Amino acid sequence: MSESKNPVNNSSDIQRTAGSGDLVQSDRFPDPGVPEHKPRLTDTDPKAAKRSERIIAGLFGISCLATIATLVAYFAVRPDGTTEGTRLSTQLLGIGLGISLLGIAIATIHWAKSLMSHHEYIDQRHPVETSAEDREVAVAALQQGANDSGIARRGLLKGAVVSALALFPLTIAVPLVSSVGGDWNVDKFRHTLWERGRRLAYDPSGRLIKAADLTIGSVAHVIPDVPEEERRTHEWITEKAKAVVLLVRLDPADLKSDHREGASYDGIVAYSKICTHVGCPVALYEQQTHHLLCPCHQSTFDISDGAKVVFGPAKRPLPQLPITVDDEGYLVAEDDFNEPIGPSYWERLK
């Protein structure tokens, strides 16, 4: 008795019988084959091919110029200590990097669509083995790809792509190298602008916050109260980044029994917005569960229970800002955060 073997290789070869889960084989669909090749203008007109080559080389050239301009901007337009100066420097670097990458991307796409081989090839499936024959086939395929790209006979494109790809890494390497030996004083993360008596203000307006303004369930993004002229300085940007706070008013009955005494005021709690995992902004508040969610890696903190971690890769609770009210009813800090803000680092004492 012989066994019939007829493997099914395509979902189009099988169907389910009505009313059952049994699979039966149907007639195989005919192979439509490869559609007829239609030549492009650059395949038949040498002038069009040459024009495309010049366009591609020009795009690579634009990328090179943008890379050089980025490096010039990095050294010539340094942050001058003001918000405007920092913004200008950042914008110039971003525009330069964007144009440099965009030039490489568009040139590569245009090259593939207009000059590289336009024929369709069929690569039959076969067992993947590291044999000598397979290596020969792979080398031949790579050689064919190089031939199809035309890079060997197009010196202009070869020089343009090599120049663009060689220059672009400098936009990343130069800032990295120049930053070696910079300020690595991690002690700066141990303290922020918050101190006893510092009032809480809305971010970014700077308007002061009264406890009476907050209803149960309300959320506010908070910064330390500083003079308006100080908020325009470059130093303020750095200090603000460390001191940002999320303020939430809960029903006092929802605070857990092990919540730190004196750290909140009438159900109002304040926690650092900087995730203790890698420093992303934690600002997604779930009102029903009292959970704060970090959008980067989904670390979740329970603000009704000291911002302890209930899910995700973070290992430490969010630092809490102890708050109270002053004689005028404004919310004020009683001290700095209860521990250093941000991700863990080697020099932490806690």
C-alpha positions as CSV (number, residue, x, y, z in Angstrom):
1,M,0.0,0.0,0.0
2,S,1.5,3.3,-1.1
3,E,1.2,6.6,0.7
4,S,0.2,9.6,-1.4
5,K,2.1,12.8,-0.6
6,N,0.8,16.0,-2.0
7,P,2.1,18.9,0.2
8,V,0.1,22.2,0.2
9,N,2.3,25.2,-0.1
10,N,-0.1,28.0,-0.6
11,S,-3.2,29.1,1.2
12,S,-4.9,29.4,-2.1
13,D,-4.5,25.6,-2.6
14,I,-6.8,24.7,0.4
15,Q,-10.4,25.4,1.5
16,R,-12.6,24.3,4.4
17,T,-15.5,22.1,3.8
18,A,-18.8,23.7,4.8
19,G,-19.9,22.9,8.3
20,S,-16.6,21.2,9.3
21,G,-13.0,22.1,10.2
22,D,-11.5,19.6,7.7
23,L,-9.2,20.9,5.1
24,V,-9.4,19.6,1.6
25,Q,-7.2,20.4,-1.4
26,S,-8.6,22.3,-4.3
27,D,-7.3,22.8,-7.8
28,R,-4.1,24.8,-7.9
29,F,-4.3,28.3,-9.3
30,P,-2.2,28.9,-12.4
31,D,1.0,30.9,-11.9
32,P,0.5,34.3,-13.5
33,G,4.2,34.7,-14.0
34,V,6.2,37.8,-14.1
35,P,4.6,40.8,-15.8
36,E,6.1,42.0,-19.0
37,H,9.0,44.4,-18.5
38,K,8.3,48.0,-19.5
39,P,11.4,50.0,-20.1
40,R,11.8,53.4,-18.4
41,L,12.9,56.6,-20.1
42,T,16.3,56.2,-18.6
43,D,16.6,52.7,-20.0
44,T,16.1,53.9,-23.6
45,D,17.4,57.5,-23.6
46,P,21.1,58.0,-22.6
47,K,20.5,61.7,-22.2
48,A,17.7,61.0,-19.6
49,A,20.0,58.6,-17.8
50,K,22.7,61.2,-17.7
51,R,20.2,63.8,-16.4
52,S,19.1,61.5,-13.6
53,E,22.7,60.9,-12.7
54,R,23.4,64.6,-12.4
55,I,20.3,65.1,-10.3
56,I,21.3,62.3,-7.9
57,A,24.9,63.7,-7.7
58,G,23.4,67.1,-7.0
59,L,21.3,65.7,-4.1
60,F,24.3,64.0,-2.6
61,G,26.2,67.3,-3.0
62,I,23.4,69.1,-1.1
63,S,23.8,66.6,1.6
64,C,27.6,67.3,1.8
65,L,27.0,71.0,2.0
66,A,24.4,70.6,4.7
67,T,26.8,68.5,6.7
68,I,29.5,71.1,6.4
69,A,27.0,73.8,7.3
70,T,25.9,71.8,10.4
71,L,29.5,71.6,11.6
72,V,30.0,75.3,11.0
73,A,26.8,76.1,12.9
74,Y,27.9,73.9,15.8
75,F,31.1,75.8,16.3
76,A,30.0,79.3,15.2
77,V,26.6,79.6,16.8
78,R,27.0,78.4,20.3
79,P,24.4,78.8,23.1
80,D,25.1,82.2,24.6
81,G,23.3,81.7,27.9
82,T,19.9,82.9,26.7
83,T,16.8,81.0,25.7
84,E,16.9,82.7,22.3
85,G,20.5,81.7,21.7
86,T,19.9,78.1,22.7
87,R,16.9,77.9,20.5
88,L,18.8,79.4,17.5
89,S,21.7,77.0,17.9
90,T,19.3,74.0,18.2
91,Q,17.3,75.0,15.2
92,L,20.3,75.4,13.0
93,L,21.7,72.0,14.0
94,G,18.4,70.4,13.4
95,I,17.9,71.9,10.0
96,G,21.4,71.0,8.9
97,L,21.0,67.4,10.0
98,G,17.6,67.1,8.4
99,I,18.7,68.4,5.0
100,S,21.8,66.2,5.1
101,L,19.9,63.1,5.8
102,L,17.1,64.1,3.4
103,G,19.6,64.6,0.6
104,I,21.0,61.1,1.1
105,A,17.5,59.5,1.3
106,I,16.0,61.2,-1.8
107,A,19.2,60.6,-3.8
108,T,19.2,56.9,-2.9
109,I,15.5,56.5,-3.8
110,H,15.9,58.4,-7.1
111,W,18.9,56.3,-8.0
112,A,17.0,53.0,-7.3
113,K,14.0,54.1,-9.3
114,S,15.7,55.7,-12.3
115,L,19.1,54.0,-12.8
116,M,19.3,50.7,-11.1
117,S,18.0,47.5,-12.8
118,H,14.3,47.6,-13.4
119,H,13.8,43.9,-14.2
120,E,12.0,41.5,-11.8
121,Y,13.9,38.4,-10.8
122,I,12.7,35.1,-9.3
123,D,14.8,33.6,-6.5
124,Q,13.6,30.0,-6.1
125,R,13.4,28.8,-2.5
126,H,16.0,26.2,-1.6
127,P,17.5,24.8,1.6
128,V,19.7,27.3,3.4
129,E,23.1,25.7,3.7
130,T,26.5,27.2,4.1
131,S,27.9,25.3,1.2
132,A,30.5,26.5,-1.3
133,E,27.7,26.6,-4.0
134,D,25.6,28.9,-1.8
135,R,28.5,31.2,-1.2
136,E,29.2,31.4,-5.0
137,V,25.5,32.2,-5.6
138,A,25.6,34.9,-2.9
139,V,28.7,36.5,-4.3
140,A,27.3,36.4,-7.8
141,A,24.1,38.0,-6.6
142,L,26.0,40.8,-4.9
143,Q,28.1,41.3,-8.0
144,Q,25.0,41.5,-10.1
145,G,23.5,44.0,-7.7
146,A,26.6,46.1,-8.0
147,N,26.5,45.9,-11.8
148,D,22.8,46.8,-11.8
149,S,23.4,49.8,-9.7
150,G,25.8,51.1,-12.3
151,I,28.1,52.4,-9.6
152,A,31.2,50.9,-11.2
153,R,30.8,52.9,-14.5
154,R,29.3,56.0,-13.0
155,G,32.3,57.8,-11.4
156,L,30.3,60.9,-10.6
157,L,27.7,59.0,-8.5
158,K,30.5,57.0,-6.8
159,G,32.2,60.1,-5.7
160,A,29.0,61.8,-4.6
161,V,27.7,58.9,-2.5
162,V,31.0,58.2,-0.9
163,S,31.4,61.9,0.0
164,A,27.9,62.2,1.4
165,L,28.2,59.0,3.5
166,A,31.7,59.9,4.7
167,L,30.8,63.4,5.8
168,F,27.5,62.8,7.5
169,P,28.9,60.9,10.5
170,L,30.9,64.0,11.4
171,T,27.7,65.7,12.4
172,I,27.4,63.1,15.2
173,A,31.0,62.4,15.9
174,V,32.2,66.0,16.2
175,P,29.7,67.0,19.0
176,L,30.4,63.8,20.8
177,V,34.2,64.3,20.7
178,S,34.0,67.9,21.6
179,S,31.9,67.1,24.7
180,V,34.6,64.8,26.1
181,G,35.8,66.4,29.3
182,G,32.6,68.4,29.8
183,D,30.7,68.8,33.0
184,W,30.0,65.3,34.5
185,N,29.2,66.5,38.0
186,V,26.3,64.3,38.9
187,D,26.0,66.0,42.3
188,K,23.9,68.6,40.5
189,F,21.0,66.1,40.4
190,R,20.9,65.9,44.2
191,H,19.4,69.3,44.5
192,T,16.9,71.5,42.6
193,L,15.5,75.0,42.9
194,W,12.9,73.7,45.4
195,E,13.5,74.9,48.9
196,R,11.6,75.8,52.0
197,G,9.0,78.5,51.3
198,R,9.4,78.4,47.4
199,R,5.9,78.9,45.9
200,L,4.5,76.5,43.3
201,A,3.5,78.0,39.9
202,Y,1.8,76.8,36.8
203,D,4.0,75.7,33.9
204,P,4.5,77.7,31.7
205,S,2.6,80.8,32.7
206,G,4.3,81.2,36.1
207,R,0.9,81.9,37.8
208,L,0.9,81.1,41.5
209,I,-1.3,78.2,42.7
210,K,-3.6,78.4,45.7
211,A,-4.8,75.2,47.3
212,A,-8.4,76.4,47.0
213,D,-8.0,76.5,43.2
214,L,-7.6,72.7,43.0
215,T,-10.6,70.4,43.0
216,I,-10.4,66.6,43.7
217,G,-9.1,64.9,40.5
218,S,-7.5,68.1,39.1
219,V,-3.9,67.9,37.7
220,A,-1.4,70.7,37.3
221,H,2.1,70.9,35.7
222,V,4.2,72.9,38.1
223,I,7.5,74.8,38.2
224,P,9.2,76.8,41.0
225,D,8.2,80.4,41.3
226,V,11.1,82.6,40.1
227,P,11.2,86.1,38.7
228,E,10.2,86.4,35.0
229,E,13.6,87.7,33.9
230,E,15.2,84.6,35.4
231,R,12.8,82.4,33.3
232,R,14.4,83.8,30.2
233,T,17.9,82.7,30.9
234,H,19.7,79.5,29.7
235,E,20.4,78.5,33.3
236,W,16.6,78.4,34.0
237,I,16.1,75.8,31.2
238,T,18.5,73.5,33.0
239,E,17.1,74.1,36.4
240,K,13.5,73.8,35.2
241,A,14.3,70.4,33.6
242,K,15.3,69.1,37.0
243,A,12.5,70.7,39.0
244,V,9.3,70.0,37.0
245,V,6.5,68.6,39.1
246,L,3.1,67.0,38.6
247,L,0.6,68.2,41.2
248,V,-2.6,66.2,41.8
249,R,-5.4,66.6,44.3
250,L,-6.8,63.4,45.7
251,D,-9.5,62.6,48.2
252,P,-7.5,62.4,51.5
253,A,-9.2,59.1,52.1
254,D,-7.6,57.7,49.1
255,L,-4.1,58.2,50.4
256,K,-2.6,54.9,51.7
257,S,-1.8,54.5,55.4
258,D,1.9,54.3,54.7
259,H,1.9,57.6,52.8
260,R,4.6,59.9,54.3
261,E,3.3,62.3,56.9
262,G,3.7,66.0,56.1
263,A,4.5,65.3,52.5
264,S,1.1,66.4,51.2
265,Y,-1.6,69.0,52.0
266,D,-5.2,68.1,52.3
267,G,-4.9,65.4,49.6
268,I,-2.7,67.5,47.3
269,V,0.5,65.6,46.4
270,A,3.4,66.7,44.2
271,Y,5.9,64.3,42.5
272,S,8.8,64.7,40.2
273,K,7.8,64.3,36.5
274,I,11.2,62.7,35.7
275,C,10.9,58.9,35.5
276,T,13.3,57.0,37.6
277,H,14.0,54.6,34.8
278,V,15.6,56.7,32.0
279,G,14.3,60.1,32.7
280,C,11.3,60.4,30.4
281,P,8.5,62.8,31.4
282,V,5.8,61.0,33.5
283,A,2.7,62.9,32.9
284,L,-0.1,60.5,31.9
285,Y,-2.5,60.4,34.9
286,E,-5.3,57.8,35.3
287,Q,-7.8,59.5,37.6
288,Q,-9.7,56.3,38.5
289,T,-6.6,54.3,39.5
290,H,-4.4,57.2,40.7
291,H,-1.7,55.8,38.5
292,L,1.0,57.9,36.6
293,L,2.2,56.3,33.4
294,C,5.5,56.9,31.7
295,P,4.9,56.9,27.9
296,C,8.4,55.7,27.0
297,H,8.6,52.3,28.7
298,Q,5.2,52.1,30.5
299,S,6.5,52.3,34.0
300,T,3.5,53.0,36.3
301,F,3.5,54.7,39.6
302,D,0.7,54.8,42.3
303,I,0.6,58.4,43.6
304,S,-1.9,57.4,46.3
305,D,0.8,55.2,47.7
306,G,4.0,57.3,47.6
307,A,4.4,56.9,43.8
308,K,5.6,53.4,44.3
309,V,6.2,51.4,41.1
310,V,3.3,49.1,40.3
311,F,4.4,48.1,36.7
312,G,7.3,48.5,34.3
313,P,11.1,48.7,34.4
314,A,11.5,51.5,36.9
315,K,12.9,50.4,40.2
316,R,12.3,53.4,42.5
317,P,9.3,55.5,43.4
318,L,9.1,59.1,42.0
319,P,10.7,61.6,44.3
320,Q,8.1,63.5,46.3
321,L,8.1,67.2,46.9
322,P,6.8,68.0,50.4
323,I,4.3,70.9,50.3
324,T,2.1,73.0,52.5
325,V,0.4,76.4,52.3
326,D,1.6,79.8,53.3
327,D,-0.3,82.6,55.1
328,E,-1.9,83.7,51.9
329,G,-3.1,80.2,50.9
330,Y,-0.5,79.6,48.2
331,L,1.1,76.2,47.9
332,V,4.7,76.3,48.9
333,A,7.5,73.7,49.1
334,E,8.6,72.6,52.6
335,D,12.0,71.4,51.3
336,D,13.6,69.9,48.2
337,F,12.6,66.5,46.8
338,N,13.0,63.7,49.4
339,E,15.7,62.1,47.2
340,P,17.7,62.8,44.0
341,I,15.5,63.1,40.9
342,G,15.9,61.1,37.7
343,P,17.4,57.7,36.8
344,S,19.8,55.9,39.1
345,Y,23.5,56.4,38.8
346,W,26.6,55.1,40.4
347,E,27.2,58.0,42.8
348,R,23.7,57.9,44.4
349,L,23.7,57.6,48.1
350,K,20.3,56.1,48.2
